[in-house]
Amino acid sequence: MLRPWLRWCRWLRPGTARVLKENFGFRELASSVPPSGSTSPGALNIFDRGLKRKQKNWAALQPEPTRFDYLREEVGSQIADRVYDIARDFPLALDVGCGRGYIAQHLNKETIGKFFQTDIAENALKNSLETEIPTFSVLADEEFLPFQENTFDLVVSSLSLHWVNDLPRALEQIHYILKPDGVFVGAMFGGDTLYELRCSLQLAETEREGGFSPHVSPFTAVNDLGHLLGRAGFNTLTVDTDEIQVNYPGMFELMEDLQEKKKKSPEC
């Protein structure tokens, strides 16, 4: 069972807004990916970001890239609905870890003026889904966002931040690039995601080996979310949890699905 949780964050702080130069292009490609193996100072390097980039680039070139995208499509649609719930327009917006643009396809130009999409995989950006919004693509790691302070009116992120090595730093950067009245809407997998699979693997390995090793990536507990966001500087927080149940005929079908989805937005 996959249990993503949604967070909706709005925050206010004093400051003078600065906007990027008006040199936007449609689906242009800029780059701000750190050297392979780079990580934040003092962060535990749990995930191989270089390998993750290769996986996502490979997945974006497959003949059926949408076959395993149903979960990202659903969550992207839900995030867009949250944006529409906010009674205002957003002249400049950013999607952090956009993949093939699962949020942008559900937004319209009446709500969003210009839309930046960042991802670590250039092939995902080059093969992004069509949208009516003028879009600017930036090749960038979620932990190293190349934008000025107080730039964006809206930042969104869907099923991407659970795969970074330094989540506090990523949240701090999102806070930094938002304008004083900016809005952050994002979704991550909650701590109970794949609970049945993790329990089954642990029980089986304990019975056979006398102990077990983790086979599923760690997820942030929902109870820790408020602390992490508050530490990053956010206030006026709303945290929602949502459960999306996906049924499989057996464990091997689940593992096949996860293995393919892993190359796009890994859960395992």
C-alpha positions, 0 to 999 in steps of 0.5 A: 500500500502506498500512503503519500501525505500532502502538505500545504504551506503558506508563510509570511516574512519581511523582505524586499522582493527580487525577481529573475531577469526577464530572459525566460524561454519556452522549454529552454534548458539551463543547468545547475547540477552539482558534481557527482557525489556532491552533498550538503555539508554534514549531511548523511549521504544515504542516496547515490544522487548520480545513480538516481540521475542515470535511472531517471534519464534512462526511464525518460527514454523508454518507449512507454514512459507513462506506463508506471506514472499513474501514482505521480499523475494522481498526486500531481492532479491533487497538488494542482487542485490545492493551488486552485483552492488559493484565491489568487494568481501566481505570476512566477511559479516553480516545480521542484523535482518535476519529472515529466511535468505531472503538476504543470499539465493540470495548471492553466495560464489564468492562474500561473504566469510563467512556470519553472520546472527543475529536475536532476534528469535532462531527459525528463525535462526534454520529454516533459508533458505539454502545458499551455503555460510558458515554461522554462526548464532548469537542470538542477538538484533539489538540494542545490536550487540556483535561484535568488532570494524572494523570487517565486510566488509559488513553489510546488513539489510532487513525490521528489523530496523523499529522495534527497539526502538533506531534506532540511536544507532542501526545505530551507532553500524553498523557503529562501526563494519564495517571496514574503507572501509566497505559497508552498504546496508539496507532497511526499511519501509518509512513514507508513508507505509500503508498510505491508511489504516492509513487515513481510520482508523483515519477518521473512528475513528474521526467520531465515537469517536471524536478523534483517536489513532495510530493503525500503528507503526511509520515509519522513514521519508525518509527525516530524513534518511540522518540526522540519518546516518550522525549522526551515522558516515556514509558518501558517502550516496546514498538513494533510494526510491522504491514503492511496491504496493500490492492490496487487495480485502478489508480491512479485507484481508489486516488486516489478511495479516498484522496480520500474517506478523506482527509476522515476520516483523511487519508493523502494 
